[in-house]
Amino acid sequence: MQFEEFESFTSDTPPAARAPAADAASPLVRLQYLIDNTPAIIYCTVPSGDFKMTFVSNNAYNVLGYRPEDMVADPNFWFDHIHPDDAPAIFSSLALVFVEGQRAYEYRFRAADGGYLWMHDTLRLIRDEQGAPLEVIGALTDITIRKTMEEALYSKGQEQQLLIGRLQEAQNQLLQSEKMASIGQLAAGIAHEINNPVGFVNSNMGTLQKYVATLFGVVREYDAAIAAHSPPPALAKAIAQIGKSADLEFLQDDATDLVRESMDGLKRVKDIVQALKDFSHVGENEWQVADLHHGLDSTLNIVSNEIKYKATVDKQYGQLPQVTCLASQLNQVFMNLLVNAGHAIKDKGVITIRTGAEDGWVWVAVSDTGCGIAQEHLNRIFEPFFTTKPVGSGTGLGLSLSYGIVNKHGGRIDVASTPGEGTTFTVRLPVLPPAAVSPGSEPGTAGAAA
């Protein structure tokens, strides 16, 4: 319904352009003019379930492109023009207008050009003197620009959060890299200091081994010479008593064993020092061809104290080609997986390391017979700082940084776990990573056990 004073306007005249004539400045004309030029579309509907429009202000033509009389003529106009994705939420709560007296919605409304505009709609129930519903008055305001800005800000915020996350991860990797570099330098210094005394002790033990062999050889020759010359019984008895008192036979066997065990111990020290040097690779920043089995063995030497009291290690190595990689970083991945496997085993268990190759790829699988990982945690184990260990027992960075290292090599980490039975992490790597042949490729950073 429209005010009578506007019945003489032609339908071709944009409503917002109409102004009251100077000689027709009645209150009704003034009110109609103000309504038609407000930012909001004012409308009225019947207070029933169909919400048929009974009045629409003329500025609907300027905002939506529809003639008010057409909107009023169609009993389903409002319902039919709400975006299908927004309609269910509105329809399901529209009856609350009769309980609460007022409701507000934000939804998309189809304009005459076929596009959708975001509208803010405030509905208010009007009652008569007896409290019976009389009509519903609504105000539709175009908020498309605001929504567009909100979406842009939200998108920008998401990008910023992603960037912040990447910066935090990069910072964590940098800190971890610096820490590992310091540890590597310390390890190299310790290895150098240990090598010096181990070197001369090893040399002295080798010489001692020869001396012991020579001395007991002389003793045997003395015995043979004495026996050949048949000494007097008293002398033979005295010599035999000396040998018996000294227990020469035991001394010969035990001295030989002691020297051999000492030589074995020195060899173990040398192997550990060499493994430490191989593991740290201080100063390494170039891709190189490496033997993953050698890296696994070196890493096992380093972490043996973490797992030897809780698990036995079953190595099931297959045939592996040489792999182009950043060896020290892959050693960090192996260390994280082995240490985590050891931590997963509470009492006594088995850690199995299997390797294999196929179609230009190699794989390393580390399995444990530990407690397993709960299903709800499987999708989060590679997140930075996520850990199921008690506070103070882990940083939650190990698997996250391991994932980054493997990803830098063009590979991936798969995990399969059954709570109460164990977990298997499988690292899959290309024999020749794309990053190794890309110009300007940078080495990644190493991680710490989660």
C-alpha positions as CSV (number, residue, x, y, z in Angstrom):
1,M,0.0,0.0,0.0
2,Q,1.2,3.5,-0.8
3,F,0.2,7.0,0.3
4,E,-2.3,8.7,-1.9
5,E,-0.2,11.7,-2.6
6,F,2.2,9.5,-4.7
7,E,-0.3,7.9,-7.0
8,S,0.3,10.6,-9.7
9,F,4.0,9.6,-10.1
10,T,4.8,7.6,-13.2
11,S,6.4,4.2,-12.9
12,D,9.4,5.3,-14.9
13,T,10.5,7.9,-12.3
14,P,13.1,6.5,-9.8
15,P,11.4,6.7,-6.4
16,A,14.5,8.2,-4.7
17,A,14.5,11.1,-7.2
18,R,11.0,12.2,-6.3
19,A,10.7,15.1,-4.0
20,P,7.6,16.6,-2.5
21,A,6.3,19.6,-4.3
22,A,6.5,22.9,-2.5
23,D,2.8,23.3,-2.4
24,A,2.2,19.8,-1.1
25,A,4.3,19.7,2.0
26,S,1.8,17.9,4.1
27,P,3.0,15.7,7.0
28,L,2.1,12.6,5.1
29,V,4.0,13.7,2.0
30,R,7.0,14.6,4.1
31,L,6.8,11.2,5.9
32,Q,6.6,9.3,2.6
33,Y,9.5,11.3,1.2
34,L,11.7,10.4,4.2
35,I,10.7,6.8,4.2
36,D,11.5,6.4,0.5
37,N,15.0,8.0,0.9
38,T,16.2,6.3,4.0
39,P,19.0,3.7,3.6
40,A,16.7,1.0,4.9
41,I,13.8,-0.6,3.0
42,I,10.7,-0.3,5.2
43,Y,8.1,-3.1,4.8
44,C,5.1,-4.6,6.5
45,T,3.8,-8.1,6.5
46,V,0.8,-9.9,7.8
47,P,1.3,-11.5,11.3
48,S,0.9,-15.1,10.0
49,G,3.0,-17.9,8.9
50,D,3.2,-16.8,5.2
51,F,4.5,-13.3,6.0
52,K,2.9,-11.8,2.9
53,M,4.1,-8.2,2.3
54,T,1.4,-5.5,2.6
55,F,3.7,-2.5,2.2
56,V,7.2,-1.8,0.8
57,S,8.8,1.6,0.7
58,N,9.7,2.9,-2.8
59,N,13.5,2.8,-2.2
60,A,13.3,-0.9,-2.8
61,Y,13.6,-0.1,-6.4
62,N,16.9,1.8,-5.8
63,V,18.3,-1.0,-3.6
64,L,17.0,-4.2,-5.1
65,G,15.6,-3.1,-8.5
66,Y,12.1,-4.3,-7.8
67,R,8.9,-2.2,-8.0
68,P,7.2,-2.1,-4.6
69,E,3.8,-3.0,-6.1
70,D,5.3,-6.1,-7.6
71,M,6.7,-7.2,-4.3
72,V,3.4,-6.7,-2.6
73,A,1.5,-8.5,-5.3
74,D,3.5,-11.7,-4.9
75,P,2.5,-13.5,-1.6
76,N,5.7,-15.5,-1.6
77,F,8.1,-12.8,-2.8
78,W,10.2,-12.5,0.4
79,F,10.5,-16.3,0.9
80,D,11.3,-16.9,-2.8
81,H,14.2,-14.4,-2.9
82,I,16.2,-15.5,0.1
83,H,19.4,-17.4,-0.7
84,P,18.7,-21.2,-0.5
85,D,21.6,-21.6,1.9
86,D,20.3,-18.9,4.3
87,A,16.6,-19.8,4.2
88,P,16.5,-22.8,6.5
89,A,18.0,-20.9,9.5
90,I,15.6,-18.1,9.0
91,F,12.5,-20.2,8.5
92,S,13.3,-22.4,11.5
93,S,13.4,-19.4,13.9
94,L,10.9,-17.0,12.4
95,A,8.1,-18.0,14.7
96,L,10.2,-16.6,17.6
97,V,9.1,-13.1,16.4
98,F,5.7,-13.8,18.0
99,V,7.4,-14.9,21.3
100,E,10.2,-12.4,21.6
101,G,8.6,-9.5,19.7
102,Q,11.7,-8.8,17.6
103,R,14.3,-10.7,15.6
104,A,17.3,-9.7,13.5
105,Y,18.8,-11.7,10.6
106,E,21.6,-11.3,8.1
107,Y,21.1,-13.1,4.8
108,R,21.6,-12.9,1.1
109,F,18.6,-11.6,-1.0
110,R,18.3,-11.9,-4.7
111,A,18.2,-8.6,-6.5
112,A,16.5,-7.9,-9.9
113,D,19.8,-8.4,-11.8
114,G,20.1,-11.9,-10.5
115,G,22.9,-11.2,-8.1
116,Y,22.7,-11.5,-4.3
117,L,23.0,-8.7,-1.8
118,W,23.7,-9.1,1.9
119,M,20.9,-7.6,3.9
120,H,20.4,-6.9,7.6
121,D,16.7,-7.5,8.4
122,T,15.1,-6.3,11.7
123,L,11.6,-7.6,12.2
124,R,9.3,-6.2,15.0
125,L,5.9,-7.5,15.9
126,I,3.1,-4.8,16.4
127,R,0.2,-5.8,18.6
128,D,-3.2,-4.1,19.0
129,E,-4.6,-2.8,22.2
130,Q,-5.8,-6.2,23.2
131,G,-2.3,-7.7,22.6
132,A,-3.3,-9.6,19.5
133,P,-0.7,-9.6,16.6
134,L,-1.5,-6.7,14.2
135,E,1.4,-6.7,11.7
136,V,5.1,-7.2,11.4
137,I,7.3,-4.2,10.5
138,G,10.7,-4.9,9.0
139,A,13.7,-2.8,7.9
140,L,16.0,-4.1,5.3
141,T,19.5,-2.6,5.0
142,D,22.1,-3.4,2.3
143,I,25.2,-4.5,4.2
144,T,27.0,-6.0,1.1
145,I,30.0,-3.7,1.4
146,R,30.4,-4.4,5.1
147,K,30.2,-8.2,4.5
148,T,32.7,-7.9,1.7
149,M,35.0,-6.0,4.0
150,E,34.5,-8.6,6.7
151,E,35.2,-11.5,4.4
152,A,38.3,-9.7,3.1
153,L,39.4,-9.0,6.7
154,Y,38.7,-12.7,7.6
155,S,40.7,-13.9,4.6
156,K,43.5,-11.5,5.5
157,G,43.4,-12.7,9.1
158,Q,43.6,-16.3,8.0
159,E,46.6,-15.5,5.8
160,Q,48.2,-13.7,8.7
161,Q,47.6,-16.7,11.0
162,L,49.1,-19.0,8.4
163,L,52.1,-16.6,8.1
164,I,52.5,-16.4,11.8
165,G,52.4,-20.2,12.0
166,R,55.0,-20.5,9.4
167,L,57.2,-17.8,11.1
168,Q,56.8,-19.6,14.4
169,E,57.7,-22.9,12.8
170,A,60.7,-21.3,11.0
171,Q,61.8,-19.7,14.3
172,N,61.5,-23.1,16.1
173,Q,63.5,-24.8,13.3
174,L,66.1,-22.0,13.4
175,L,66.4,-22.3,17.2
176,Q,66.6,-26.1,16.9
177,S,69.2,-25.8,14.1
178,E,71.3,-23.5,16.2
179,K,71.0,-25.9,19.2
180,M,72.0,-28.9,17.0
181,A,74.9,-26.9,15.5
182,S,76.1,-26.1,19.0
183,I,75.7,-29.8,20.0
184,G,77.5,-30.8,16.8
185,Q,80.4,-28.5,17.6
186,L,80.5,-29.7,21.2
187,A,80.4,-33.3,19.9
188,A,83.2,-32.6,17.5
189,G,85.3,-31.1,20.2
190,I,84.7,-33.9,22.6
191,A,85.4,-36.5,19.8
192,H,88.7,-34.7,19.1
193,E,89.6,-34.7,22.8
194,I,88.7,-38.3,23.2
195,N,90.5,-39.4,20.1
196,N,93.8,-38.2,21.4
197,P,94.0,-40.3,24.6
198,V,92.2,-43.2,22.9
199,G,94.7,-43.1,20.1
200,F,97.8,-43.5,22.3
201,V,96.0,-46.0,24.7
202,N,95.1,-48.1,21.7
203,S,98.6,-47.9,20.4
204,N,100.0,-48.9,23.8
205,M,97.5,-51.7,24.1
206,G,98.6,-53.0,20.7
207,T,102.2,-52.9,21.8
208,L,101.4,-54.5,25.2
209,Q,99.5,-57.3,23.4
210,K,102.7,-58.0,21.5
211,Y,104.9,-57.8,24.7
212,V,102.6,-60.2,26.5
213,A,102.7,-62.7,23.7
214,T,106.5,-62.4,23.6
215,L,106.9,-62.9,27.3
216,F,104.8,-66.0,27.4
217,G,106.6,-67.2,24.4
218,V,109.9,-66.8,26.3
219,V,108.4,-68.7,29.2
220,R,107.4,-71.6,27.0
221,E,110.9,-71.7,25.4
222,Y,112.4,-71.7,29.0
223,D,110.2,-74.6,29.9
224,A,111.2,-76.5,26.7
225,A,114.9,-75.8,27.3
226,I,114.7,-77.0,30.9
227,A,112.9,-80.1,29.9
228,A,115.4,-80.8,27.1
229,H,118.4,-80.7,29.5
230,S,117.0,-82.8,32.3
231,P,117.9,-80.7,35.3
232,P,118.5,-82.3,38.7
233,P,115.3,-83.3,40.5
234,A,115.7,-80.6,43.2
235,L,116.0,-77.9,40.5
236,A,113.1,-79.3,38.4
237,K,111.0,-79.4,41.5
238,A,111.9,-75.8,42.5
239,I,111.1,-74.5,38.9
240,A,107.8,-76.4,38.9
241,Q,106.9,-74.8,42.3
242,I,107.7,-71.3,41.0
243,G,105.4,-71.9,38.0
244,K,102.7,-73.3,40.2
245,S,102.9,-70.4,42.7
246,A,102.6,-67.9,39.9
247,D,99.9,-69.9,38.2
248,L,101.5,-69.2,34.8
249,E,98.9,-71.2,32.9
250,F,96.1,-69.0,34.3
251,L,98.1,-65.8,33.8
252,Q,98.7,-66.6,30.2
253,D,95.0,-67.2,29.4
254,D,93.7,-64.3,31.5
255,A,96.3,-61.8,30.4
256,T,95.5,-62.6,26.8
257,D,91.8,-62.2,27.5
258,L,92.3,-59.0,29.3
259,V,94.3,-57.4,26.5
260,R,91.7,-58.7,23.9
261,E,88.8,-57.3,25.9
262,S,90.6,-54.0,26.4
263,M,91.2,-53.8,22.7
264,D,87.5,-54.5,22.1
265,G,86.5,-51.8,24.5
266,L,88.8,-49.3,22.8
267,K,87.3,-50.2,19.5
268,R,83.8,-49.6,20.9
269,V,84.9,-46.2,22.1
270,K,86.4,-45.4,18.7
271,D,83.1,-46.5,17.0
272,I,81.0,-44.4,19.3
273,V,83.2,-41.3,18.7
274,Q,83.1,-42.0,14.9
275,A,79.3,-42.4,15.1
276,L,79.1,-39.1,17.0
277,K,81.1,-37.4,14.3
278,D,79.1,-39.0,11.5
279,F,75.9,-38.1,13.3
280,S,76.6,-34.5,13.8
281,H,78.2,-33.7,10.4
282,V,79.3,-30.3,11.7
283,G,79.3,-27.7,8.9
284,E,77.4,-29.9,6.5
285,N,75.2,-27.7,4.2
286,E,75.3,-29.5,0.9
287,W,73.3,-32.4,-0.6
288,Q,75.3,-35.5,-0.7
289,V,75.0,-39.2,-1.7
290,A,74.7,-41.2,1.5
291,D,74.1,-44.8,2.8
292,L,71.0,-44.7,5.0
293,H,72.0,-47.9,6.7
294,H,75.2,-46.3,7.8
295,G,73.1,-43.3,9.2
296,L,70.7,-45.7,11.0
297,D,73.6,-47.6,12.6
298,S,75.3,-44.3,13.7
299,T,72.1,-43.1,15.2
300,L,71.5,-46.4,17.0
301,N,74.9,-46.0,18.6
302,I,74.0,-42.5,19.8
303,V,70.5,-43.4,21.2
304,S,71.5,-46.9,22.5
305,N,71.4,-45.6,26.1
306,E,67.8,-44.4,25.6
307,I,66.5,-47.8,24.4
308,K,68.9,-50.6,25.4
309,Y,67.3,-51.1,28.9
310,K,63.7,-51.2,27.5
311,A,63.9,-52.7,24.0
312,T,65.8,-55.0,21.8
313,V,66.5,-53.8,18.3
314,D,65.6,-56.1,15.4
315,K,67.3,-54.8,12.2
316,Q,65.7,-56.1,9.0
317,Y,67.6,-54.2,6.4
318,G,66.9,-54.7,2.7
319,Q,68.9,-53.6,-0.3
320,L,69.1,-49.8,-0.5
321,P,70.6,-47.7,-3.2
322,Q,72.7,-44.6,-2.3
323,V,70.3,-41.7,-1.6
324,T,71.0,-38.0,-2.3
325,C,70.1,-36.2,0.9
326,L,71.1,-34.0,3.8
327,A,72.4,-37.0,5.9
328,S,72.7,-35.3,9.3
329,Q,69.1,-34.1,9.0
330,L,67.8,-37.6,8.2
331,N,69.8,-38.9,11.1
332,Q,67.8,-36.5,13.3
333,V,64.6,-37.9,11.9
334,F,65.8,-41.5,12.7
335,M,66.8,-40.3,16.1
336,N,63.3,-38.8,16.8
337,L,61.6,-42.0,15.7
338,L,63.9,-44.3,17.6
339,V,63.7,-42.3,20.9
340,N,59.9,-42.0,20.6
341,A,59.7,-45.7,20.0
342,G,61.7,-46.3,23.1
343,H,59.6,-43.9,25.2
344,A,56.4,-45.7,24.0
345,I,57.6,-49.0,25.5
346,K,57.0,-49.0,29.3
347,D,58.7,-52.2,30.4
348,K,60.3,-54.4,27.8
349,G,59.6,-54.6,24.1
350,V,61.0,-54.8,20.6
351,I,61.9,-52.0,18.1
352,T,62.1,-53.2,14.5
353,I,63.8,-51.3,11.8
354,R,62.9,-52.4,8.3
355,T,64.2,-50.9,5.0
356,G,63.5,-51.4,1.3
357,A,63.5,-49.8,-2.1
358,E,61.1,-49.7,-5.1
359,D,60.6,-47.6,-8.2
360,G,63.1,-44.9,-7.4
361,W,62.0,-44.6,-3.8
362,V,63.4,-46.0,-0.5
363,W,61.6,-46.5,2.7
364,V,62.6,-46.9,6.4
365,A,60.0,-48.2,8.8
366,V,60.5,-48.0,12.6
367,S,58.0,-50.2,14.6
368,D,57.6,-50.6,18.3
369,T,55.6,-52.8,20.6
370,G,54.6,-49.9,22.8
371,C,51.4,-48.3,24.0
372,G,50.3,-47.0,20.6
373,I,48.7,-43.7,19.7
374,A,45.0,-42.9,20.3
375,Q,42.9,-42.5,17.2
376,E,42.0,-38.9,18.1
377,H,45.7,-37.9,18.3
378,L,46.8,-39.4,15.0
379,N,45.8,-36.3,13.0
380,R,47.7,-34.0,15.4
381,I,51.0,-35.8,16.0
382,F,52.8,-33.7,13.4
383,E,51.6,-30.4,14.8
384,P,54.2,-28.2,16.4
385,F,54.2,-28.4,20.2
386,F,51.7,-31.2,20.3
387,T,52.7,-34.1,22.6
388,T,51.0,-36.8,24.7
389,K,54.0,-37.0,27.0
390,P,53.8,-35.5,30.6
391,V,54.8,-31.9,31.0
392,G,58.6,-31.5,30.9
393,S,59.1,-34.8,29.1
394,G,58.9,-33.5,25.6
395,T,58.8,-30.4,23.5
396,G,56.3,-31.6,20.9
397,L,58.7,-30.5,18.1
398,G,60.3,-33.8,17.2
399,L,57.7,-35.2,14.8
400,S,56.8,-31.7,13.5
401,L,60.4,-30.9,12.5
402,S,60.9,-34.5,11.2
403,Y,57.9,-34.0,9.0
404,G,59.4,-30.8,7.7
405,I,62.8,-32.5,7.0
406,V,61.2,-35.4,5.1
407,N,59.0,-33.0,3.2
408,K,62.0,-30.9,2.2
409,H,63.5,-34.2,0.8
410,G,60.3,-34.6,-1.3
411,G,59.2,-37.5,0.8
412,R,56.5,-38.3,3.3
413,I,55.9,-39.9,6.7
414,D,53.1,-42.4,7.2
415,V,51.9,-43.6,10.6
416,A,49.9,-46.7,11.6
417,S,49.1,-47.3,15.2
418,T,46.9,-49.6,17.4
419,P,46.5,-48.6,21.0
420,G,48.0,-51.2,23.3
421,E,49.9,-53.0,20.5
422,G,52.3,-50.5,19.0
423,T,53.1,-48.0,16.3
424,T,54.9,-47.9,12.9
425,F,56.3,-44.8,11.3
426,T,57.4,-45.2,7.7
427,V,59.6,-42.6,6.1
428,R,59.5,-42.7,2.3
429,L,62.1,-40.8,0.3
430,P,63.0,-40.4,-3.4
431,V,66.4,-41.5,-4.3
432,L,67.0,-38.1,-6.0
433,P,64.9,-35.4,-4.3
434,P,63.7,-32.5,-6.4
435,A,65.2,-30.0,-4.0
436,A,68.7,-31.5,-4.5
437,V,68.7,-30.4,-8.2
438,S,66.7,-27.2,-7.8
439,P,68.8,-24.0,-8.2
440,G,69.2,-22.1,-5.0
441,S,67.8,-24.9,-2.8
442,E,68.5,-24.4,0.9
443,P,69.2,-27.1,3.4
444,G,66.6,-27.7,6.1
445,T,67.0,-27.8,9.8
446,A,67.2,-30.6,12.3
447,G,64.9,-31.5,15.0
448,A,64.8,-32.8,18.5
449,A,62.9,-35.8,19.9
450,A,59.3,-35.1,20.7
